[in-house]
Amino acid sequence: MKIARFFADSVVRYGIVEGDDIIELVDGEIPSEQNAVTYLLPEVTLLAPTAPSKVVAVGLNYTDHAKEVGMDLPDEPMLFLKPSTSVIGPDENIIYPVMSERVDYEGELAVVISQEVKNVSPDEAEDYILGYTCLNDVTARDLQIQDVQFTRAKSFDTFCPIGPWIDTDIDPTNVAIETRVNDKTVQSSHTKHLNWNVFQLVSFISRVMTLLPGDVIATGTPAGIGPMEPGDRVDVTIAGIGTLSNQVIEPE
């Protein structure tokens, strides 16, 4: 099942995506056929599929990415936060900040939490996951290097595109992930190469902080990171979910 958050008739709504249709959810439930309200995908504006209180991101979770940046894999998941104000949806613009001279894409599988979770085991983690979506962990690379810690580099408005919807049925340990810039493939990998899988990450993070419904875990990016420029289109595709597309623009 694919769950979308969308804007139609001046209202933010949730629905189930079936082909080119979105069937609106009523109080979180699929209505009966006679009561269903259906929208056409081209006629609505897709939003980020969740409005998280926080995005918990994981650094250096693919061996090939650690090698390309010249760092060893950490002994435990390396966590950092992206603010809720960095979140945008599909087809929204990534704004290139004035204070940076290099802004990178980082395509990632994202986990969306279904209910409050604290101190769970990896075996219990799946019970707290709503589903999975695509995420671009946009990073001001020059500022990350300059600051050493990640906060400024990862936190600009528009630096966390998420979408296009949440898929509840994929196997997160067994999907291909690809990033393209202007139709050129720049990242191509598979979640089987994650150092810590989704369930291990949910467990570990839940022992650090309480995760709330709608919160997002960005599971890390594979090798192939690189710069984007204003005018570029960036597509993050994950098998079974779909494609998240965003344009990079100059600041106003």
SEDOVEX-138416 format. One record per residue: z, y, x of N, C-alpha, C in turn. Coordinates in steps of 0.001 Angstrom, whole numbers, plus 500000, padded with zeros to 6 digits. Each point is the difference from the previous one (the first is absolute). Example, Ala and Ser with C-alpha at 12.3 -4.5 7.8 and 13.67 -1.06 7.14 Angstrom:
REM SEDOVEX-138416
PT	507800	494310	513190	500000	501190	499110	500000	501200	500900
PT	499280	501050	499650	500060	501190	500820	500730	501090	499230
***
This chain:
REM SEDOVEX-138416
PT	500000	498801	500846	500000	501199	499154	500000	501241	500875
PT	499172	500963	499608	499914	501259	500738	500597	501112	499136
PT	501033	500668	500528	500723	501035	499270	499614	501357	500574
PT	499490	500878	499152	499569	501329	500433	500907	501059	499383
PT	500118	501098	500704	500635	501218	499484	498897	501031	499938
PT	499832	500643	498851	498835	500855	499846	500312	501176	499085
PT	499100	500976	500059	500139	501220	499221	498870	500053	498989
PT	500368	500071	498717	498999	500081	498940	500593	500766	498827
PT	499197	500834	499385	500449	500802	498851	501244	500811	500343
PT	500024	500527	501240	501086	500875	500476	501341	499287	500119
PT	499987	498667	500096	501234	499224	500095	499864	498971	501117
PT	501090	499788	500763	500039	498928	500994	500305	498691	499270
PT	499176	499000	500215	500117	498730	499292	499944	498842	500992
PT	500391	498819	499526	499888	498761	500762	499140	499020	499213
PT	499248	499180	500719	499153	499051	499299	499592	498831	500869
PT	499374	499023	499358	499496	498816	500678	498495	500141	500164
PT	499529	499829	501218	498574	500131	500300	499314	498659	499762
PT	498989	500035	499139	499170	498826	499744	498549	500432	500061
PT	499346	499691	501108	498630	500458	500193	499952	501506	500077
PT	499206	500629	499137	499891	501459	499963	500929	500618	498966
PT	500895	499196	499434	500907	500485	498963	501434	500068	500512
PT	500778	500931	499426	501446	500033	500200	500654	499900	498629
PT	500790	498946	499801	500739	499823	498750	501374	500627	500191
PT	500305	501025	499226	501246	500730	500178	501206	499128	499673
PT	501009	500046	500873	501261	499313	499739	500849	500830	499050
PT	500716	499330	499130	500908	500652	499052	501412	499523	500300
PT	500852	500943	500445	501366	499646	500400	499999	498870	501026
PT	499013	500054	500904	499911	499020	501067	499418	498667	499601
PT	499547	499875	498763	499474	498735	499496	498533	500136	499625
PT	499264	498872	500056	498614	499975	499547	500009	499919	498473
PT	499368	500953	499315	500038	499996	498536	499136	498888	499421
PT	500193	499721	498737	499137	499047	499315	498583	500537	499956
PT	499040	499113	499805	498590	500399	500054	499682	501096	498990
PT	500579	499911	498807	499690	500988	498975	500637	501359	500269
PT	501057	500018	500845	500685	501253	500307	499634	500563	501379
PT	499108	499321	500702	499686	500398	501372	499185	501287	500039
PT	500381	500880	500924	499215	501198	500285	499338	499789	501360
PT	498689	500072	500026	499240	499700	501212	499248	501236	500479
PT	500056	500227	501313	499270	501099	500635	498984	499405	500961
PT	498926	500717	500221	499025	499616	501011	500422	500590	501349
PT	499952	499195	501051	500406	500470	501329	499307	501299	500416
PT	498683	500133	499783	499356	501248	500445	500465	501235	499236
PT	500675	499807	498881	500397	501128	499159	501435	500450	500232
PT	500721	499324	500909	501386	500382	500273	500138	500369	501467
PT	501137	500603	500343	500317	500302	501393	501071	499030	500467
PT	499648	499130	500942	500990	499087	500557	500972	500775	500883
PT	501279	499714	499831	501048	500599	500810	500539	498960	500969
PT	500828	500419	500948	500734	499008	500793	500678	499053	499018
PT	499893	498688	500184	500462	499062	498976	501514	499943	499830
PT	500725	500665	500859	501442	500090	499877	500435	501374	500492
PT	501151	500454	499508	500579	501271	500446	501321	499670	500693
PT	499958	499614	501268	501178	499462	500672	501030	501062	500338
PT	501260	499577	500049	501039	500889	500528	499870	500110	501508
PT	499424	498969	500616	499804	499985	501451	498932	498974	500357
PT	499358	500235	501123	499077	499036	500591	500613	499578	501327
PT	500312	498714	500116	500567	499459	501226	498864	499347	500777
PT	499717	500520	501170	498881	499503	500796	500509	499209	501197
PT	499143	499109	500480	500350	499097	501095	499020	500219	501145
PT	500516	500301	501162	499162	500211	501164	499828	498733	500821
PT	498853	499876	500655	499747	498917	500968	500239	498617	499388
PT	499377	499742	498850	500184	498711	499342	498806	499074	500162
PT	498976	500446	500742	498888	499136	500396	499962	499979	501530
PT	499902	498818	500578	499991	499862	501458	498854	500790	500620
PT	498802	499947	499362	498844	500686	500593	500187	501510	500009
PT	500685	500536	498986	500249	501441	499978	501005	500390	501081
PT	501039	499180	500186	500972	500290	501062	499310	500031	501358
PT	499065	499077	500201	499276	499968	501272	499149	501240	500190
PT	499335	500466	498935	499095	501136	500173	500741	501297	500289
PT	501267	500095	499573	500771	501212	500296	500921	499793	501202
PT	499880	498830	500666	500741	499752	501226	501493	499823	499811
PT	500405	499409	498869	501424	499808	499718	500274	498544	499700
PT	501224	499573	500309	500424	498637	499678	500400	499909	498534
PT	499845	498809	499443	500503	499792	498648	501520	500168	499998
PT	500552	500723	499041	501455	500162	499951	500686	498698	499603
PT	501283	499893	500302	500764	498803	499665	500316	499914	498511
PT	500016	501158	499343	500213	500067	498563	498978	500972	499422
PT	499732	499934	498692	499056	500953	499418	500394	501446	500312
PT	499022	500775	500433	500231	501404	500334	499664	500841	498773
PT	500998	500647	499425	499844	500690	498727	499919	501511	500178
PT	499229	500629	499134	500029	501452	499855	499658	500307	498549
PT	500241	501234	499582	499789	500404	498611	498878	501014	499884
PT	499260	499900	498911	499067	501046	499592	500530	500576	498685
PT	500005	501315	499848	500579	500585	498796	499117	499782	498778
PT	500627	500060	498836	499248	499848	498751	498939	501084	499852
PT	500231	501161	500609	499049	501107	499902	498726	499769	500811
PT	499979	498964	500828	498783	499675	500752	499040	499126	499192
PT	500462	499486	498856	499223	499027	499230	498901	500685	499196
PT	498789	499458	500101	498882	500386	499145	499313	498732	499508
PT	499086	500161	499062	499313	498860	499423	498587	499846	500498
PT	499270	499047	499415	498599	499800	500387	499156	501214	499675
PT	499063	500282	500885	499048	501104	499860	500632	501380	500127
PT	501297	500079	500301	500596	501289	500331	499731	500300	501480
PT	500085	501274	500354	499644	500425	501351	501177	499925	500967
PT	499721	499512	501193	500932	500071	501120	499780	501346	500687
PT	501031	500807	500086	499864	501338	500578	500371	499961	501485
PT	499067	500409	500823	500195	500004	501452	500885	501197	500365
PT	501229	499763	500499	500919	501123	500210	499596	500885	501181
PT	500294	501272	499864	499643	500980	501031	500676	499668	501323
PT	501236	499498	499966	500750	499827	501248	499666	498714	500755
PT	499038	499231	499512	499610	498778	500705	498555	500082	500466
PT	499723	499341	501126	498638	499929	500528	499454	498579	499988
PT	500830	499031	499553	499499	498638	499826	500754	499341	498848
PT	499258	499661	498968	500558	499320	498832	499313	498645	499864
PT	500789	498934	499954	499484	498631	499991	500164	499333	498639
PT	499107	499059	499711	500152	499061	498882	500821	498798	500473
PT	500690	499358	499076	500670	498721	500256	500006	499221	498686
PT	499039	499108	499827	499928	499201	498785	501085	498932	499967
PT	500646	499841	498831	501127	499080	499907	500096	499359	498608
PT	500569	498802	499966	500447	499386	498754	501347	500596	499636
PT	500135	500413	498728	501256	500580	499529	500622	499115	498929
PT	501318	499939	500015	500794	499240	499037	500644	500987	499031
PT	499937	499702	498705	500644	500843	498994	501175	499229	499394
PT	501179	500620	500015	501233	499363	499545	500111	500096	498477
PT	500497	498929	499372	500077	499943	498539	501360	500379	499440
PT	501069	499739	500759	501351	500254	499513	500918	500279	501183
PT	501136	500598	499721	500926	500353	501068	500361	498764	500818
PT	499988	500163	501307	500245	498855	500868	500845	500415	501195
PT	500988	499182	500287	500890	500219	501137	500476	498646	500514
PT	499890	499806	501311	500552	498815	500662	499463	498689	499427
PT	498662	499851	499981	499418	498740	499551	499466	499218	501197
PT	499867	498713	499818	499428	499146	501030	498486	500004	499879
PT	499289	499562	501046	498538	499889	499885	499568	499099	498846
PT	500756	498945	499740	499653	499098	498903	500157	500666	498634
PT	500872	500991	499900	500225	500699	498734	499074	501201	499811
PT	499365	500442	501085	499301	501286	499993	498889	500069	498967
PT	499272	498921	499798	498860	500029	499080	500410	500401	498585
PT	501243	499691	499624	500478	500327	498654	500119	501507	499781
PT	499947	500779	501070	500181	501453	499914	498706	500759	500282
PT	498894	499278	500084	498711	500618	500300	499147	500042	498738
PT	499542	501216	499655	499090	500144	498873	498597	499563	500383
PT	499554	500421	501183	498661	499661	500446	499634	500752	501260
PT	498688	500109	500231	499507	500472	501283	498839	500971	499787
PT	499858	500927	500941	498927	500980	499920	499562	500402	501400
PT	498989	500865	500077	499499	500502	501279	500705	501312	500342
PT	500172	500248	501285	500664	501219	500460	499360	500446	501306
PT	499905	501305	500155	499539	500592	501264	501157	500808	500583
PT	500574	499492	501081	501122	500679	500661	499438	501071	500933
PT	499545	501093	499417	499377	501086	500775	501022	500573	500983
PT	499544	500235	501226	500905	500366	501086	499400	501099	500869
PT	500768	501050	500218	499607	501016	500980	500379	499464	501383
PT	499045	499347	500648	500314	499226	501207	500504	500884	501131
PT	499416	501176	500156	500438	500872	501083	501451	500435	499800
PT	500397	500225	498753	501376	500414	499725	500969	498831	500143
PT	499530	498795	499677	500832	498816	500196	500331	499823	501480
PT	499005	500189	500854	500216	499876	501436	500887	501134	500509
PT	499747	501183	499509	500773	501175	500441	501459	499914	499578
PT	500235	499587	498754	501363	499997	499459	500790	498758	500375
PT	499316	498933	500391	500571	498683	500294	500383	499289	498702
PT	500868	500587	499193	500311	499388	498710	498904	500379	498988
PT	499998	499332	498824	498811	499994	499161	500006	500994	498843
PT	501103	500666	499727	500147	500683	498716	498884	500998	499715
PT	499780	500952	500892	498996	501023	499726	498606	499387	499916
PT	499691	499102	500914	498653	499448	500087	499600	499211	498763
PT	500978	499445	499297	499717	499115	498874	500222	500656	498637
PT	500489	501235	499975	500581	500523	498767	499248	501129	499325
PT	498886	500439	500559	499274	501089	499361	499595	499621	498573
PT	499932	500997	499132	499456	499773	498668	498627	499353	500117
PT	499734	499031	499157	498733	499230	499910	499888	498909	501054
PT	501029	499768	500799	499922	499026	501095	500352	498570	499580
PT	500065	499736	498684	500266	498629	499566	499170	499657	498754
PT	498697	499865	500154	499183	499521	498879	500376	498561	499626
PT	500121	499746	498698	500340	498675	499487	499089	499694	498816
PT	499537	498750	499886	499203	499620	498840	498987	498904	500325
PT	499048	499741	499110	499797	500725	498756	500918	499562	498860
PT	500599	498811	500137	500907	499456	498988	500869	498960	500670
PT	500922	499425	499237	500899	498959	500506	499482	498659	499510
PT	499807	499071	500920	499604	498636	499623	501221	499092	500088
PT	500279	499285	498931	501214	499177	499938	499772	498561	500439
PT	498757	499620	500288	499699	498572	500140	499575	499551	501387
PT	499761	500903	500933	499497	499558	501299	501103	499323	500816
PT	499587	499194	500963	500913	499435	500996	500038	500974	501173
PT	501094	500742	500192	500019	501057	501017	499962	499470	501427
PT	500195	498702	500173	499952	499415	501341	498592	499550	500373
PT	499039	500179	499079	498693	499387	500218	498866	500851	499422
PT	499951	501278	500414	498912	500859	499541	499413	500794	501155
PT	498713	500247	499912	499303	500798	501008	500186	501481	499707
PT	500054	500804	501064	500146	501451	499882	498967	500664	500890
PT	499376	501052	499462	498945	500689	500736	500075	501494	499724
PT	499754	500788	501044	499894	501456	499854	498627	500425	500471
PT	499379	500915	499232	498692	500544	500367	500073	501522	499998
PT	499329	500608	500943	499845	501448	500037	498514	500296	499889
PT	499619	500690	498922	498581	500292	499744	499154	498726	500058
PT	500537	498943	499384	499332	498688	499871	499950	499201	501305
PT	500589	500497	501060	500082	499236	501245	501354	499287	500055
PT	499984	498679	500201	501243	499234	500067	500730	500306	501301
PT	501248	500441	499868	500789	500372	501176	501257	499129	500155
PT	500430	499369	498927	501099	499038	500053	499602	498786	499177
PT	500232	498811	500537	499710	498770	499269	500988	498939	500453
PT	500884	499598	499101	501042	499053	500386	500423	499191	498782
PT	501170	499406	500087	500459	499067	498972	501520	499989	500020
PT	500601	499897	498818	501462	500038	499950	500653	498763	500606
PT	499239	498973	500298	500586	498851	500703	500425	500390	501412
PT	499520	501152	500478	500361	500469	501335	501224	500918	500002
PT	500596	500250	498838	501229	500797	499961	501096	499314	500799
PT	500717	500767	500787	501114	499436	500757	501150	499635	499071
PT	500333	500908	499072	500969	499704	498942	499270	500066	498676
PT	500102	498931	499202	499258	499998	498747	500706	500842	498937
PT	499374	500133	498867	500493	500855	498919	501422	499641	499597
PT	500290	498728	499860	501299	499577	499493	501101	500236	501039
PT	499668	499811	501258	500955	500324	501064	500284	501501	500042
PT	498967	500812	499765	500189	501450	500032	500870	500471	498839
PT	499741	499512	498794	500817	500399	498851	501454	499646	500258
PT	500241	498810	500531	501370	499571	500288	500644	500907	501037
PT	499308	500232	501102	500563	500811	501082	500305	501415	499521
PT	499038	500612	499328	500188	501381	499551	501116	500086	498969
PT	500118	498983	499135	501048	500025	498973	501389	499893	500596
PT	500087	499564	501245	501303	499956	500678	500321	501323	500694
PT	499010	500905	499991	500191	501337	500570	500223	501031	498897
PT	499176	499927	498969	500044	501011	498934	499674	499341	498670
PT	500482	500573	498930	499666	499522	498664	498580	500421	499663
PT	499205	499044	499574	498645	500271	499541	500013	500122	498483
PT	499300	501003	499490	500001	500300	498578	498656	499624	499376
PT	499966	499816	498682	498718	499694	499350	498940	501044	500333
PT	498828	499521	500390	498908	500899	500371	499941	500354	501462
PT	501063	499710	500754	499965	500273	501440	498909	499164	500670
PT	499535	500493	501132	498868	499392	500698	500411	499631	501417
PT	499574	498831	500440	500125	499594	501403	498582	499894	500578
PT	499719	500783	501039	498734	499932	500720	500188	499029	501155
PT	499244	498914	500022	500325	498854	500852	499491	500095	501425
PT	499303	501089	500348	499503	500153	501364	498486	499938	500041
PT	499447	500562	501071	498544	500069	500136	499518	499119	501142
PT	498823	499392	499864	499437	499218	501109	499323	500901	501026
PT	499422	499382	501010	499288	500744	501044	498808	500737	499414
PT	499574	501028	500732	498817	500750	499608	500290	501390	499507
PT	501247	500462	500159	500335	501352	499559	499121	501019	500728
PT	499762	501115	499322	499165	501020	500622	499989	501258	499168
PT	499348	501037	500517	500064	501311	499360	499065	500143	498806
PT	500402	500883	499100	499166	500451	498890	499730	501488	500189
PT	498898	500457	499428	499655	501412	500055	499728	500506	498592
PT	500182	501297	499766	499629	500547	498696	498559	499637	499649
PT	499794	499564	498776	498692	499535	499557	499874	498491	499986
PT	500897	499287	500717	499954	498541	500021	500508	499408	498688
PT	499428	498855	499606	500533	499199	498907	500620	498740	500602
PT	501205	499670	499587	500709	498842	500529	500248	499015	498858
PT	499620	498744	500213	500177	498947	499007	500880	498902	500591
PT	501065	499658	499281	500844	498868	500364	499795	498923	498941
PT	499513	498839	500417	499706	498910	499072	500873	498796	500326
PT	500647	499454	498979	500783	498775	500150	499480	498987	498996
PT	499685	498800	500483	499428	498962	499150	500919	499714	498814
PT	499400	499931	498818	500759	499712	498793	500580	501222	499335
PT	500103	501121	500725	500534	501234	499416	498862	500953	499676
PT	499300	500453	501016	498921	500965	499802	499952	500973	501145
PT	499455	501175	499756	499776	500994	501048	500643	501327	499635
PT	500733	500542	500957	500590	501336	499921	499104	500943	500789
PT	499460	501026	499341	499089	500935	500653	500560	501412	499944
PT	499907	500699	501124	500462	501390	500072	499107	500786	500946
PT	499852	501283	499729	499234	500913	500848	500962	500860	500818
PT	499626	500287	501230	500779	500902	500857	499401	501392	499885
PT	500866	501010	499778	499506	501365	499858	500811	500951	500880
PT	499416	501146	500258	500704	501082	500686	501076	500585	499085
PT	501066	500530	500559	500995	500671	499158	499411	501263	499384
PT	500509	500339	498819	499500	501200	499327	500509	501259	500695
***
